[in-house]
Amino acid sequence: MKKILVLIAALVVGFQAKADNNIPVTLEQMPAPAQEFIKTHFATKTLTFAVHEKEFFGEEYEVLFTDGTTMEFDSKGNWKSVKCKRGDVVPWPAVPAQIAQFINKTYPDVQVYEIDKDNRGYEVKLTNRIELEFNPDFQVVDMDYDD
C-alpha cells in the first residue's frame, strides 16, 4: 500500500512538472480579445513580459508592465484579473459598467485598483481600502474593509 501511495505521488508531481510550462509571448501572439483589452485600456503602459502558461488543467496568459501592473487572461483572451501597483488605478472603461455605476454612486471619488473575475462573480478592491464582491448578476454579495 505504501508503494502505491509513493507511486501515485510521484506521478502527480511528474504531471505537474510537465504541465507547468511558461512560454514567453509577444502581445501580438496573444488572443485578439487580450490584445484589444490592453491596447484599449493600457496603451500608455510599457510591457515588461507576457507568458502563455500551459498548466495541467488549462492555460492562460499573464502580463506584467514596468509599473508593476499585472493582468491575467484565459485561453481565449478574456481578462480574469487586473492588479495595479504604485498608486495606479484600473481605467473606468475597463470595469464592467454595472460595477462602475455602483462604485461611483456609493463611493464618489474612489477608484478601483484591483479587479478579479471568475465563475462566481467579481472581487473589487477600492482605493479607500473597501473590498466588494459581486455575483455574476452584479449584485453586491459581500463587503469588507482591508485594515
PAKE-637376 format. One record per atom (N, C-alpha, C): y, x, z; residue in three letters. Coordinates in pm, whole numbers, padded with zeros to 5 digits, always signed. Layout:
<ronus>
YXZAla...
</ronus>
This chain:
<ronus>
-00120+00083+00000Met+00000+00000+00000Met+00125+00086+00000Met+00123+00194+00079Lys+00237+00283+00087Lys+00265+00348-00048Lys+00158+00386-00121Lys+00173+00448-00252Lys+00235+00351-00352Lys+00198+00225-00342Ile+00253+00124-00434Ile+00403+00108-00409Ile+00442+00102-00282Leu+00585+00089-00250Leu+00664+00210-00298Leu+00608+00330-00281Val+00675+00451-00329Val+00687+00447-00481Val+00582+00403-00550Leu+00584+00394-00696Leu+00690+00293-00743Leu+00695+00178-00677Ile+00794+00077-00713Ile+00935+00131-00691Ile+00958+00196-00579Ala+01090+00254-00550Ala+01127+00358-00655Ala+01033+00440-00695Ala+01059+00542-00797Ala+01092+00478-00930Ala+01023+00372-00967Leu+01051+00302-01092Leu+01190+00240-01091Leu+01227+00176-00979Val+01359+00115-00968Val+01468+00220-00981Val+01453+00331-00912Val+01552+00439-00920Val+01557+00494-01063Val+01444+00509-01125Gly+01439+00560-01262Gly+01509+00467-01360Gly+01484+00335-01346Phe+01550+00239-01433Phe+01700+00239-01411Phe+01744+00249-01285Gln+01888+00250-01255Gln+01953+00375-01311Gln+01886+00488-01300Ala+01942+00612-01353Ala+01956+00605-01503Ala+01856+00549-01571Lys+01862+00536-01717Lys+01965+00432-01757Lys+01975+00324-01679Ala+02064+00214-01714Ala+02211+00248-01691Ala+02241+00337-01599Asp+02380+00372-01569Asp+02427+00475-01670Asp+02490+00427-01776Asn+02527+00512-01887Asn+02671+00483-01927Asn+02763+00570-01891Asn+02905+00553-01923Asn+02939+00632-02048Asn+02987+00563-02149Ile+03021+00625-02276Ile+03171+00616-02296Ile+03240+00730-02310Pro+03384+00725-02337Pro+03411+00655-02470Pro+03514+00570-02472Val+03553+00499-02594Val+03705+00504-02608Val+03752+00480-02728Thr+03895+00465-02752Thr+03929+00316-02744Thr+04055+00285-02736Leu+04098+00146-02734Leu+04047+00073-02858Leu+04049+00140-02971Glu+04006+00079-03097Glu+03856+00050-03100Glu+03778+00114-03014Gln+03634+00092-03009Gln+03596-00022-02915Gln+03693-00074-02842Met+03667-00184-02751Met+03669-00316-02828Met+03606-00421-02774Pro+03609-00552-02842Pro+03752-00600-02864Pro+03772-00676-02969Ala+03905-00723-03008Ala+03981-00795-02895Ala+03918-00885-02817Pro+03994-00950-02710Pro+04051-00851-02607Pro+03976-00747-02574Ala+04026-00646-02480Ala+04143-00570-02541Ala+04131-00532-02666Gln+04240-00462-02734Gln+04366-00548-02733Gln+04350-00674-02766Glu+04465-00766-02774Glu+04529-00785-02636Glu+04447-00800-02532Phe+04498-00817-02396Phe+04582-00696-02355Phe+04531-00577-02380Ile+04602-00455-02343Ile+04730-00439-02425Ile+04722-00460-02556Lys+04839-00444-02642Lys+04947-00549-02611Lys+04904-00668-02573Thr+05000-00776-02544Thr+05068-00758-02409Thr+04991-00724-02305His+05044-00725-02169His+05072-00588-02109His+05015-00482-02168Phe+05027-00349-02108Phe+05059-00242-02213Phe+05132-00280-02315Ala+05162-00189-02427Ala+05242-00066-02384Ala+05319-00077-02279Thr+05403+00036-02237Thr+05327+00137-02151Thr+05206+00105-02111Lys+05128+00195-02027Lys+05054+00299-02111Lys+05030+00415-02051Thr+04957+00522-02119Thr+04813+00523-02071Thr+04722+00512-02165Leu+04579+00509-02136Leu+04530+00647-02096Leu+04463+00656-01980Thr+04402+00782-01936Thr+04262+00793-01995Thr+04181+00689-01972Phe+04049+00685-02034Phe+03995+00544-02034Phe+03896+00523-02120Ala+03822+00397-02126Ala+03675+00432-02142Ala+03590+00357-02075Val+03447+00380-02086Val+03375+00248-02113Val+03265+00260-02185His+03173+00149-02208His+03056+00175-02116His+03041+00091-02016Glu+02937+00109-01915Glu+02817+00024-01951Glu+02707+00091-01981Lys+02581+00021-02007Lys+02497+00031-01882Lys+02479-00083-01817Glu+02404-00086-01693Glu+02276-00166-01713Glu+02190-00161-01615Phe+02059-00225-01624Phe+02071-00374-01651Phe+02169-00440-01588Phe+02181-00585-01602Phe+02297-00628-01691Phe+02348-00540-01774Gly+02455-00579-01864Gly+02545-00462-01898Gly+02655-00495-01960Glu+02750-00391-01996Glu+02891-00443-01982Glu+02984-00349-01965Glu+03125-00384-01952Glu+03209-00264-01993Glu+03340-00287-02000Tyr+03435-00182-02033Tyr+03529-00165-01914Tyr+03562-00041-01885Glu+03657-00011-01778Glu+03766+00078-01834Glu+03890+00048-01796Val+04007+00118-01847Val+04091+00168-01730Val+04143+00290-01742Leu+04234+00346-01642Leu+04359+00395-01712Leu+04476+00360-01655Phe+04604+00407-01708Phe+04659+00516-01617Phe+04754+00593-01667Thr+04808+00707-01592Thr+04875+00666-01462Thr+04925+00543-01452Asp+04991+00498-01329Asp+04892+00446-01225Asp+04762+00450-01255Gly+04659+00405-01161Gly+04611+00263-01185Gly+04674+00190-01275Thr+04629+00055-01307Thr+04490+00063-01369Thr+04401-00027-01324Thr+04266-00033-01381Thr+04239-00174-01431Thr+04149-00183-01529Met+04107-00311-01583Met+03959-00305-01613Met+03894-00419-01600Glu+03755-00432-01639Glu+03743-00549-01735Glu+03657-00531-01835Phe+03632-00633-01936Phe+03481-00653-01949Phe+03439-00774-01981Asp+03297-00796-02003Asp+03257-00744-02140Asp+03133-00760-02177Ser+03082-00702-02303Ser+03151-00761-02426Ser+03209-00881-02413Lys+03278-00945-02525Lys+03427-00913-02528Lys+03475-00842-02425Gly+03616-00805-02421Gly+03703-00898-02341Gly+03644-00993-02268Asn+03720-01083-02182Asn+03752-01011-02051Asn+03876-01020-02003Trp+03914-00948-01883Trp+03841-01006-01763Trp+03801-00915-01673Lys+03737-00951-01547Lys+03825-00917-01428Lys+03903-00809-01440Ser+03993-00773-01331Ser+04108-00687-01382Ser+04220-00700-01313Val+04338-00617-01337Val+04389-00577-01200Val+04399-00447-01176Lys+04446-00396-01047Lys+04558-00297-01071Lys+04677-00334-01027Cys+04794-00248-01046Cys+04818-00163-00922Cys+04868-00043-00944Lys+04896+00052-00835Lys+05042+00095-00839Lys+05082+00164-00734Arg+05214+00226-00726Arg+05329+00128-00749Arg+05323+00013-00685Gly+05433-00081-00692Gly+05442-00162-00820Gly+05347-00146-00910Asp+05348-00222-01036Asp+05286-00360-01013Asp+05310-00452-01104Val+05257-00588-01091Val+05195-00633-01224Val+05110-00733-01214Val+05049-00792-01333Val+05154-00878-01402Val+05178-00859-01531Pro+05278-00942-01601Pro+05239-01090-01594Pro+05337-01177-01572Trp+05308-01320-01559Trp+05229-01376-01677Trp+05257-01339-01802Pro+05179-01396-01912Pro+05029-01360-01907Pro+04992-01256-01831Ala+04851-01217-01819Ala+04779-01300-01712Ala+04856-01369-01627Val+04799-01452-01521Val+04778-01592-01578Val+04659-01655-01556Pro+04641-01792-01604Pro+04757-01881-01562Pro+04803-01965-01653Ala+04924-02046-01633Ala+04919-02130-01505Ala+04804-02192-01475Gln+04794-02277-01357Gln+04814-02196-01229Gln+04763-02074-01227Ile+04778-01988-01110Ile+04922-01941-01099Ile+04982-01901-01210Ala+05121-01857-01210Ala+05213-01968-01162Ala+05189-02091-01207Gln+05272-02204-01164Gln+05260-02227-01014Gln+05138-02222-00962Phe+05117-02241-00818Phe+05192-02134-00739Phe+05179-02010-00779Ile+05242-01900-00707Ile+05394-01912-00713Ile+05448-01937-00831Asn+05593-01949-00845Asn+05650-02064-00763Asn+05576-02173-00752Lys+05621-02289-00674Lys+05607-02264-00524Lys+05494-02205-00484Thr+05463-02189-00342Thr+05525-02064-00281Thr+05530-01957-00358Tyr+05581-01828-00309Tyr+05684-01771-00406Tyr+05804-01830-00411Pro+05906-01777-00504Pro+05934-01629-00475Pro+05964-01556-00577Asp+05998-01414-00568Asp+05880-01325-00527Asp+05759-01375-00538Val+05638-01297-00509Val+05562-01280-00640Val+05496-01166-00655Gln+05423-01139-00778Gln+05278-01101-00749Gln+05199-01097-00854Val+05057-01061-00846Val+05043-00912-00873Val+04967-00843-00786Tyr+04938-00703-00816Tyr+04790-00681-00842Tyr+04707-00784-00817Glu+04565-00772-00845Glu+04507-00910-00871Glu+04422-00920-00974Ile+04355-01046-01004Ile+04214-01015-01054Ile+04118-01089-00999Asp+03977-01075-01038Asp+03925-01211-01080Asp+03839-01211-01182Lys+03782-01336-01233Lys+03631-01322-01243Lys+03559-01425-01197Asp+03415-01433-01216Asp+03375-01580-01229Asp+03245-01611-01225Asn+03200-01750-01244Asn+03248-01843-01133Asn+03274-01788-01014Arg+03317-01871-00901Arg+03465-01900-00904Arg+03541-01830-00989Gly+03684-01854-00997Gly+03765-01726-00999Gly+03880-01728-00930Tyr+03975-01618-00932Tyr+04011-01575-00791Tyr+04028-01446-00772Glu+04082-01393-00647Glu+04212-01322-00684Glu+04320-01358-00615Val+04452-01307-00649Val+04516-01245-00525Val+04570-01124-00539Lys+04642-01059-00430Lys+04789-01052-00469Lys+04873-01095-00374Leu+05017-01104-00399Leu+05092-00991-00330Leu+05212-00968-00377Thr+05295-00860-00321Thr+05339-00888-00178Thr+05329-01012-00129Asn+05361-01043+00010Asn+05237-01034+00099Asn+05130-00975+00046Arg+05004-00948+00116Arg+04918-01072+00138Arg+04951-01182+00075Ile+04867-01301+00081Ile+04762-01290-00029Ile+04640-01330+00007Glu+04529-01332-00089Glu+04487-01477-00109Glu+04474-01516-00234Leu+04438-01653-00269Leu+04308-01652-00349Leu+04227-01755-00326Glu+04109-01775-00409Glu+04120-01912-00474Glu+04095-01915-00605Phe+04098-02038-00682Phe+03958-02063-00738Phe+03917-02190-00744Asn+03790-02222-00809Asn+03813-02223-00962Asn+03709-02242-01041Pro+03728-02242-01188Pro+03824-02350-01238Pro+03849-02454-01155Asp+03944-02560-01193Asp+04085-02531-01142Asp+04108-02407-01095Phe+04239-02359-01049Phe+04288-02429-00923Phe+04197-02477-00841Gln+04233-02532-00711Gln+04217-02422-00606Gln+04312-02413-00512Val+04304-02314-00406Val+04189-02352-00313Val+04097-02258-00292Val+03984-02284-00203Val+03986-02195-00079Val+04071-02091-00079Asp+04081-02003+00038Asp+04212-01928+00033Asp+04266-01903+00151Met+04387-01822+00165Met+04365-01725+00278Met+04423-01608+00266Asp+04409-01507+00371Asp+04533-01419+00368Asp+04554-01348+00479Tyr+04665-01254+00487Tyr+04608-01118+00516Tyr+04641-01020+00433Asp+04590-00884+00448Asp+04683-00807+00541Asp+04644-00798+00668Asp+04733-00731+00763Asp+04696-00589+00786Asp
</ronus>
